[in-house]
Amino acid sequence: MKYTFALIGIWLLSFSGLAQELISPNQDLKMKFSLDENGTPVYQLYYKNEEVIKPSKLGLELKDDDLSLMNSFKIVDTNTSTYDNTWEPVWGEQAEIRNHYNELAVTLNQPEKDRKIIIRFRMFNEGLGFRYEFPEQKNLVYFVIKEEHTQFAMTGDHTAFWIPGDYDSQEYDYTTSKLSEISSKFDGALSHNESQEQFSKTGVQTSLMMKTEDGLFINLHEAALKEYSLMNLNLNEKNFVFESWLTPDVLGNKGFLQAPNTSPWRTIMVSDDATDILASNMTLNLNEPNVIEDTSFIKPMKYVGVWWEMITGKSAWNYTDDLPSVKVGETDFTKAKPNGRHAANTEHVKEYIDFASEHGFDGVLVEGWNQGWEDWYGHSKDFVFDFVTPYPDFDVEEIHDYAASKNVKMIMHHETSGAIRNYERHMDSAYAFMNKYDYPAVKSGYVGNIIPRGEHHYGQWAINHFLYAVKKAADYKVMVNAHEAVRPTGLRRTYPNLIANESARGTEFQAFGGNKPNHVTILPFTRLIGGPMDYTPGIFEMDISKLNPDNNSHVNSTIANQLALYVTMYSPLQMAADLIENYKRFPDAFQFIKDVAIDWEESKYLEAEPGQYITVARKAKGTNNWFVGNVNGTTPRTTKIKLDFLEKGKKYTATIYADAEDAHYKTNPQAYKITTKTVTRRTKLKLDSAPGGGFAISIIEKK
């Protein structure tokens, strides 16, 4: 590991009265900081000498405090430095990550109350990160945040790719509109959550992607979110100023802090090339290094599972349709009538284990294996899920022995139904159960309102729990794939056993009416900025009524698009989500899912335009093989790519999985063609993508 830590000269920081400047290492970005006439902190951001963020105020409003941490400040100290090192992630899109930034830390004092805060700025080549720091001091110890007033003042009516502000869900299709149109389009964007009347109709979630009329791409987000509430953004549509809007607790408080402490980082990425946003590691670099000493248990996995048939309604999570009225572990299921639709039964799971073993998959996920699904909230005083008691048709011992004989790992499922305290009470026994039966990873779920009532998924209280669950899992050497939890903000660097999240509208919504066909061309610019997503791709049967006659949903994607997602939608925990019988119908297309890697040496972002297309090439770790994926929006498109990232002097076999000429996500989604050719780094490819389509390429070195 190489690193540098040194003071910077006049090129980094210049004084003009109380104004200071911070410049990126490549000098494309410049930040100006000052105090206005009221002693309020203000910053501006420029990209290649063009203003990107107009003068924007910083500060926090405290509860029951007549002055708060918003104005009447004096600058008492400034410190500058530069940092440049390279670190190796346990898993990721690349084997090495450079962390290079210039830093300015401004210490502010409120003379009236003798209180200090530090605003720390870090400038990377791709953007700016800043946070509030609260040093240990006698006049600021315990305090309650009423609201954070961090501003991001836009320079115009940019095009935005947004989802509505929400305290409990990110599971929305994205709306593309001008900033001035957000309020008028807000109701149409709600799609599934009718409780939104309580929220501002100009509130949006981060990561927020925007594009200016001049072709600049701007991304607003946060990094290292812990012990704090998640940030939404409220927009003043008259002047296009975004202001932070934290998730409250049951009493309306936005956060309880004790100094010394810090806020999460607020991030702004800027580039005139959209691929720079996708390639950025700024969010990761603003998180602390790995704290888990023994990471040998953290291994990327490719898996299949008993899930899609339940999401589509073909099968059921629950063993019986009766409603037992006693607590888990004491239910006499001999008196209950099995419904005949329970998917998590021993013989059916063995079929998936056989399939995984035959085709080289690492694991099998089983949902609905444990008692309690009949009575989600229960009739007894004890909550229904205990995470260790199986249904009578799921033999834990037999499944364990059978999977071990096939060299397949089982993946655990913990649905908490939002009852966080219940989960915490059972967490040690649940993780110990996983250790006993050799489950290396858990998919946890937080469906429904958080219990205790009134708390939110994205409030400080729940965010503390999500991190507690990851830390506790590390004690038991368990990897966590959290669904319905808070969106990731780069914490996987610090806790690499947080191997995946959902926290967005995934494939399951294709069974609830469908996602927009360009959804997957936006997610990498928004949700995936903070970390990988367990999107659960690989659906080959697009007509859901063929699985469940009562479900008329349609998967808005071609098969080639589904294959490309294994490259464009990065995750070290990748599922082949469809039913076994559908993969057997298309064994040649299924071959790509079998071949594609899940841990990468290097990633190249070849072309991108949010909402329209993304093409990515990745090199499999420990090999000389590459995989390319392209996902397309609603307009047919031709892609021209050079394979100049291949090693000089070597030949490769390229297998191209592309849309057929008449392919279309709606009318002909299963039309694809497969071609094979020898390629080198001099090869140029020209490939067509259908609406909602794309292509996938495996490029294997010739020995």
N, C-alpha and C positions, 0 to 999 in steps of 0.2 A: 504494500500500500504506500503510495506517494502522497505527501501533503505539504502544503505551505501555509504559514500563518504569519502575516507581517503587516506593519502599518503601511498605509497608502499615502502618497504624496498629494500635491495640489490638484492633480488630474482627477482624483476621486472626489474630493470634498473642497468646495470653494465657499468662502464666506462673503456675503454682501449684506451687511447689517446682521439680521437674524436669519437670513435665507441661506440654505445649504443645498448642494446638489450631490446626487449619487448617480454614478454612471455604471452601466453593465460592462463586463469584461471585454465584450466586442465593441463597445461604445455605441451600439444602436439605440439603447434605451437610456433615458435620463429622467431622474426624479428630482423635483424641487420640493423642499420642505421649509415651512416658516410658521410663525404665529401671527394671526391677524390682530387687529386693533383691540380685540377683546381677550386676547391671550388664548385663542382657540387654535389648536394644531390644524394645519392645512397642508395638503400635498397636491402635486400635479405630476403627470407622467407624459413623457414624449417618446415617440418612436421615429427614428431617423429624422429628428427635428420637427416632426408633426405632432401636435397635441393629441393625445389619446384620452387622457383623463383630465378634465378641467379642474380648477381649484375645488377640492373636496375636503370637508371637515372630518375630524376624528374626535372621538370621545365617548365616555360612558356616563349614563344617567344612573345615579344610585338612589335606592329607595330611602325615604325619610332623610334626605340630605339636601340642604338648601343650596349647596354649591355644586355638588357632583364633580365628576372628573371630565369636565367639558370645556372649561374656559378659565380665565384668570391665571394662566400658567406663565412661568418664566423659564427660559432655557438655562440650566445650570451646568450642563456638561454634554459633550459630544465625544464619541469614540468611533474610530473608523478602522476597518481591517479588511483583508482579503483572505479567501480560503479556497484551496484547490486540492482535492484529493480524489482517489478512485477507490470504490468499495465493491465488494462482491455480494450480490443478493443470494439468499439460499435458493431461490427459484425466481424466474421472471422472464421478461422479454429479451433480456440480454445478460451476458455473463458478468460484465463489468459496467459500472455506472460512475460517471464523472460528476463530482459535486464542486462546482466552481461558482463563486459569487463574491461580490463586494458588499460590505456591510456598513451601515451607519446606525448607531444607537444614540438616541437623543434622550437625555434625562431632563424631565420637566418637574417643576416644583410649583405648588400653590402656596404662596407666602401666607395667605390668610389663615390656612389651616395647617401649614407646614406638612404637606403631603406630597409624595413623589410618585411618579410613574415613569416608566421607560417605554418609548416607542422604538422598536427595533425593525429596521428595514434591511432586507437582503435582496440584492439585485442580481439576477441571473441573466444569461443571454436571451432567454425566452420570456422573462417576465419579472415581476416584483412580488415579494412576499413581505408582509409586515404584521406585527402583533403588539399587543399591550402587555407590559410586564409590571408586576406590582412587588417591589422589593420589600423586605422586612423592615418595618418602621412602627413607631409607637402610635401614630395617628391614623393608620390605615391597617387594621388587623382583620376583623370580620366585617364583611359588607355584602349587601344584596344588590344585584343588578336589576334595575327597573327596565332599562333598555340600553342596548348598544347603538350608538349613532355614528357608525362608520359609513361614509358616503363614497359612491363611485359615480362621478358626474360625467355622463357621456357627452360627446361633442356633436351628436346629431341623432336623427331618427333612424337608428341602425335596424337591420334585419336581425331578429332574435329567434332562437330555437329554444322553446321554453315549455315548462310544465307548471301548473298552478302551485302557489305556495300552500303547504300542507304540513300539519304537525304530526301526521301519522302514516302517510303513504307517498311513495314516489311512482306508483304503478299507473302512470298515465302515458298515452301516446303524446308525442311532441307536437306542438303547434308552431308553425312558422309564420311570423308576421312582423310588421314594423313595431317598434316600441310604442308608438302612438296608438296602435290597434289592440294592445293587450287587454284593456278593460272591456272592449266591445266583443272580444273573442273569448273572454274568460268563461262564461257559462257553457259554451260549446266544448271547452277543453276539459270539463269536469268528468265526463264520461261515466264514472262509476261511484263517485262519492258525493252524496247529496247533502253532507253536513257543511259544505263550504261557505254557507251564508255567513258564518262567523268570521271568515277571513277576508282580508282586503282583496278587492277585485283587480288590483294592480300588483299583487304579490306573486313572485315567481321563486323557483328553487334554483339552487346552484347544484351542479356546475352549469352556469349559463353561458351558452355560446352565442356570439354575435358576429355580424359582418357589416362593415361600413360601406358606404357607396364608393369609396376609393379603393376597396378591396382589402382592407385590413381585417384580420381575424382577432377577436378579443374574447377571452374566456375569464369569467369570474368564478371563484370557488373558495374553499378553505382547506387547510391542511392541519394535521395533528389535532383533530377534535377529540378531546377527552376532558372530563370533569368540567364540562361547559355545555351550554345548549346549542343546538344546531342553528345555523344562520340561514334564514330566507332573506329575500330582498324585496323591499317595497319600492315602487317606481312612482316618481312625480312625473306625470305625463306632460306637464307643461314645460318643464325644463330638462327632462330626461335624466334626472338624478336618482340613482338607486341608493337606498339606505338600508342598512342591516336591520333585521327584524327577527329577534331570537324566539325560540319556542318556549312557551311559559310552562310553569307547573300548575298544579290544581288550583293554587291560590293566585295565579297570575304573575308570580315572580319569575324572572328570567335567569336567575343563577345565584348560587350562594358560594362565595369565595373567601378564602383565608390567605393572607399574604404570609410568605412569598408565594407567588403564583403567576401564571400567564394565561392569556387567551389563546385560542387557536390562531394559526396564521391566516390572514386574508390574502388571497392570491389574485394576481392579474397577469394573464399571459397575453402576449401580443406578437403577431407576425403578419407578414404579407404573403405567407405560404401556409396553407392549412395543415400540411404534413408536419410542420414544426410543432403544432399544438399536440398532435398525436404522438410525436416522438419525445415530447418533453418528460423529463424526470424530476421537474421542480417540486411537485407535490411530495414525492418520495424523499427528496433531499431535505425538505423542511421538517421531516420527522427524525426522531432520535435513532441511533444505530440499534441493531439487534441486541436484545437483552437476554435471549434464550441461549444458554451456553451449549447445551447438547441439542443440536438440530437434526440428528440422524433419523429421528422419527418423522420428519417433515419431508414427504415425498409426493410429488405430483401424481395424480391418478386419472386414468380414463375409465369410465364406468358405464354400466347399463343398469336398468332397474325397473321395479314395479312401481310406476308413477303415472306415466302418460295415460294408461288405460283407466286410471281413477279420475284424473283431471278431465278427461273427455266424457266421463260418465259410463263407460263400458263396464267398469268394475267399481267396487266400493271399498272404502277404508274400514268400515265397521263389519264385524263378524255377524251381528244380528240386528234386526230392526227393532227388537224389543228394547226397552229402556230400564236396565237394572237400577234399582234404587238404593244400592249399598255401595260402599267404597271399593275402589280397585283392590284386587287381591282377595276379596271376600265374595265376589259375584259367583253364583252357582250357574255356570253356563250350560250345565246339563238340562236345566229347565228352560233355556232359551232356544228358540228355533233359528238355526243358521239361515242366512238369507240366500246362500248359494252364489253370491256375487263378491265375496270377500277375496281380494287378490293376494293378500299376504299370507298364503297358506304354504305349508311345507313343500308339497309336490310342485306347485307352480314356481316357487322360488328356486327350486332345484333346476327347473328348466332354464332360468336365467343364469344360474351358476354354470350349467353346461355350456350355454351360449357364450358366456364371458370367457370360459376356459378355452373353448374351441377357437375363438377369434382373437385371443390375446389381450383381453381387457383385464384391468387390475382389480376391479371391484364390482359389487352389486349393491345397489341401494334398495331398501325395502321400507315403504311407508305403510302405516296401518297395521303394524305387527303387534302393537301393544294395546291393552285394554283401555277403554274410556271413550272411544269414538262415538258410541251410541248416544252418550249423554255428555255433550261438550262441556257444559258447566256443572252438571251433576245435581242430584237431589240431596246428597249428604253434605255434612258440614266440611268434610275433607274433599279437596279438589280431586278430580278424576284421574289425571295422569300421574303415574309414579315412575315411568320410564324404565321399569325393569320387569313388569308383569305381562307376559305374552297372552294372546288369545289361545284358546285350546287347540286351534288348528295350525299353530306356528310353533314348531319344536326347536327351541333355541339350540339345544345340545346337538341335535341331528343336523341342523343347518350348519353349525360351526364345523362339525367333523366333515361334512360333505364338502364344504367350501375349501377347507384345508387340504383335502385330498385332491382337489382340482387346482390348487395353487391360486385361489381367488380369495380376496378379502371382502368381508361384508362391511357395508357403510351404514352406520346407525342413523335413525331419524328420531328427533325429539321435537314434537309439536307442543309448545308451551301454552298455546291459545292465549298468549298475552299475560298469563298469570306468573309474573316474574318472581314474586316471593315464593310461590310454590316450587318453581324450578330451582331456585337457590337452595331451598330446604332439601331437595332431592339430588342436587348436583353431584355431591361426592359419591353417593351410591350409584348414580347413573354412569359416571365416568369409570368407577371401579368395575361395574358390570361390563362396560366396553372393554376394559383391559382383560377381564376374565375370558371373554369370548373373542378377543383379538379383532376388535373393530378399530381401525386406525383413524377414522374420521367420522364426524357427526354433522348431519344437516339439521340445524335447529330452526324452528319456525316460531313466529310471533304473530300469528293471525288473530285479528280481532282487537278490541279495545284493550289497552293496558289495564291490568289489575294490580294495584288498587285503582279504583275508578277516578278518572279525572287527570291522571298522569298521561303523558303522550309518548309515543315511540321515540320522538326526537328531542325530548326534554332532558335536562341534565341528569335527572334521576335514572331514566332508562339508559342513557348513554353510559353512565357509570356501571350499570349492570352488564351491558354488552361487553365492555372491556373486562369486567370481573370474570365473566364466563370464559373469555379467551385465556386469561391468566390461569384460571383454575384448570382449564383443559391442558395447558402446557405442563402443569404439575403432574398430570396423568399421561403425558405424551400423546395427546389427542389433537388432531387438526379440526378446525371449526369452519363450517360453511354456513353462515348465518343468513336466513331468509326473513324478510319483513323487519330486519334490524335497520339501524341507521346506515346511511350510505357511507362507503369507505372514504377516508381522507388521507391515505398513505400510511396508516398505522401498521400495515403488513411489513414495513421495514423493521419496526421495533418488535413486533410480535409476528414472526413469519409463519406461525401455526394458524393464523387467520388466513386460510388458504383461498377463501372465496366468499363472496356475498351475492345476494340477489339484489334487493333494494332498488328495483326498477321494474318496469313492465317487461316481463320475460316471455318465453315461449308459451307458458301456460295460458296467456291471454289469447293465443291463437285458437284455443278451445272455448273461449268465452265470447266469441264474436270476431276475433281477429285483430292483429296489429296493422298499422299502416305499412304498406310495402316498403317505404323508405325508412322505417323505424331504425333498422340496423345500420343505416348510414349516418345516423345522428348520435346514437348511444356512445360510440367511441369518443366523440367530442364532448360528451356531457357526463353520463354516469361513470364511464371507464376512466375518466381523468383521475379519480381517486383510488382506483384499484380494480382488479379483475371481477368479472361478473359470471356467476353460474347461470348462464342464459338458457341452458338445456336445449341445444340445437339438435339437428339430425332427424327432423320429421320428413318422412318420405310419402306418407299418405295424407294429402291435403284436404280431402273431403271427410270431415269428421263424422258425417252421418253414416259412413261405412263402418265405423267403430260403434257408434251409438245412434240408432235411427231417430232418437229424440233430440239430437244435437245437430243443428244445421250450420255450425260454424265452418269457416274455411281458413286454412293456413295460407296467408298471403305471401307466398314465396315459391320459387322453383326449387327443384332438387339441387341444382348446381349452386344456388344461393345458400341452401342449407349446408352444403359441403364447405363453402367458402367461410362460413361463420367460425369454423374451427381455427381459422387463421386470423380473421379480422376481429372477432370477439374474444380477446385473450382471456384465458383462465387456465390455471394449472390443475383444475379439477373439472374435466370435460365429460359431459354425459352424451351418450348416444341414446336419445330420449324415446325413440319410437318403439313400437312393439316388434318382437322377434320376427313375426311372420311378414312384416313389411320390409325388413332388411333382407329376408330370404327371397323376396320378389325382385329385388334390385341388387344382386350380389356384386355386380361390377361397380356400381356407384358406392356401395358400402365399403369397398376396398379402400377408398380414400380415408374414411373415418378410421379404419384399422391402421393405416400407414402413418397418418399425420402425428407429429410430435406434440407434446404438451409442455416441454421445457426448452428454452431457447438460448442459443449462443449469441445471436445477433438478430436485429429486426431492421428492415428497410421499409419506409413508408413511401411508396412509389408515386402515388397521386391521391388526392382527396378533395372533396367539396362537400361540406355538411349538407345532408338532405338529398344528395345526388349520387355520390359514388365514393368508394374507398378501395384502394388496392394496396396490399401489404405483402411483403416477402419476409420470411423468417427462416433462419438457419437452425436446425435441430442441434441441441447441445451434445457435444461429444462426437459429432459426425460431420460429414461434408455435404449433407443433404439439405435441400431447401424446400419450402412449401410456400405457395403463393395463393392468396385469396382475394377475390374481387366481389363486392356486393354493390348492386345497382339500385337506384330509385325507380321512379315510374316511367322514365323516358328511355327508350332503347338507345344503346350507346356502344361505340367501338373504342376499345382500349388498345393503345400501342405501348408496349413495354420492352425495355432492354434488359437482358440478363447479364449485364456487366458486373453484377455483384458476385458471380460465380468465380471460382478460382481459375487463375490463368493456367492454360496448358492441360486442363482436364476436360473430359467428356462426361455428359450426364444423359440419363434417360428421363425425358419429361413425359409424364402422363397427364393429359389435359382433360378435365371434366368440365364441359361447357354446355350452355343452353343450346338446344336445337334451334333451327331457323324459325320454327313456328311456336317456340316456347313462350309462355306468358303466365304470370303468377296466378291469374284467375281462370283462364280458359284452358291452358295446357301446361300445368306446372311440372308434370313428370316427364317432359320431353327434354332429353339431354343426349349428348354425343361424347364419346371418349376417343381420343386420338393419342398416339404415342410417337415420339420422334426423338432423335439424338440432338442435343443442344450443347453449346459452349457459351462462354462469356460474350462472344460476338453475336449471338443469336438475338434477333428481334422478333417479337410475337405481335400479332394483330388478332384480337379476339372480340367477339360480339357478346353483349349482355342484354338479355330481354328485360322488359319491365318486371321489377321485383326479382330479377335474376342475378347472374354473375358467373364466375368460373372459379375453379380450384385446380391447382397444378402441384403435383409431386415431382421433384427434380432430384433424382437419385444418382449419386456418383457411380460411374462405370468402373469396375475394378479391373 
